[in-house]
C-alpha cells in the first residue's frame, strides 16, 4: 500500500518532483549515448543535430510542454538538448 493522508486518500508524488526526475533521467540517457559516440570531448555536430531533430519529434509527440504544438516542442527540444549537452560535459569531466 502507498502513503495515506487524512481521510485515507492516497498522496501522489508531487508533479514537479516527478517531472524534474523524468527530465533529468531522460536527458542523462541522451547524453550518455552522445558521450559514447563522441571520439573525445564534445560530440560531432552531426550527432548533435540528429539528436536535436529526434528530440523535436519526441517533444511534439509526447513532450511535457510541447505536445502537438511545433513551437513549444521546438523550445522544449532546445532546452532538453542544452541540458543533455551539459550532462555530456559533466560525464567527460567526471
C-alpha positions in Angstrom: 0.0 0.0 0.0 1.0 3.6 -0.6 1.1 6.5 1.8 -2.3 7.6 3.0 -3.2 11.2 4.0 -6.0 12.5 6.2 -9.2 10.6 5.3 -7.5 7.7 3.7 -6.7 9.5 0.4 -3.5 8.4 -1.4 -0.8 11.1 -1.6 0.6 11.2 -5.1 4.2 12.1 -5.7 4.2 15.9 -6.4 4.1 16.5 -10.1 7.0 18.9 -10.1 9.4 16.4 -8.5 8.2 13.7 -10.9 8.7 15.9 -13.9 12.1 17.0 -12.8 13.2 13.5 -12.2 11.9 12.4 -15.6 13.6 15.4 -17.3 16.9 14.6 -15.6 16.9 10.9 -16.4 15.8 11.3 -20.0 18.5 13.9 -20.7 21.0 11.8 -18.9 20.2 8.8 -21.1 20.5 11.0 -24.3 23.8 12.5 -23.1 25.3 9.1 -22.2 24.6 8.0 -25.8 26.1 11.2 -27.2 29.2 10.8 -25.0 29.6 7.2 -26.0 29.5 8.1 -29.7 31.9 11.1 -29.2 35.5 10.4 -30.0 36.9 12.9 -27.5 35.4 15.8 -25.8 32.3 17.2 -27.5 30.1 15.1 -29.8 30.3 15.9 -33.5 27.9 18.5 -34.8 26.1 15.9 -36.9 25.3 13.8 -33.9 24.1 16.9 -32.0 21.8 18.0 -34.9 20.4 14.4 -35.3 19.8 14.3 -31.6 18.0 17.7 -31.7 15.8 16.5 -34.5 14.9 13.4 -32.7 14.2 15.4 -29.5 11.9 17.7 -31.5 9.8 14.9 -32.9 9.7 13.3 -29.4 8.7 16.6 -27.8 5.9 17.1 -30.4 4.5 13.6 -29.9 5.0 13.1 -26.1 6.7 16.2 -24.6 6.0 17.8 -21.2 5.1 21.2 -22.7 5.2 20.9 -26.5 2.8 18.1 -27.1 1.1 18.7 -30.5 2.5 22.2 -30.9 5.6 22.6 -33.0 6.6 25.9 -31.5 6.5 24.7 -27.9 8.0 21.4 -29.0 11.0 23.3 -30.6 11.5 25.2 -27.4 11.3 22.1 -25.2 13.7 20.2 -27.6 16.2 23.0 -27.4 16.1 23.1 -23.6 16.4 19.3 -23.4 19.3 19.3 -25.9 21.1 22.0 -23.9 20.6 20.0 -20.7 21.9 16.9 -22.4 25.0 18.7 -23.6 25.6 19.9 -20.1 25.4 16.3 -19.0 27.9 15.3 -21.7 30.4 17.9 -20.3 29.8 16.5 -16.8 30.4 12.9 -18.0 33.6 13.8 -19.7 34.9 15.8 -16.7 34.0 13.1 -14.2 
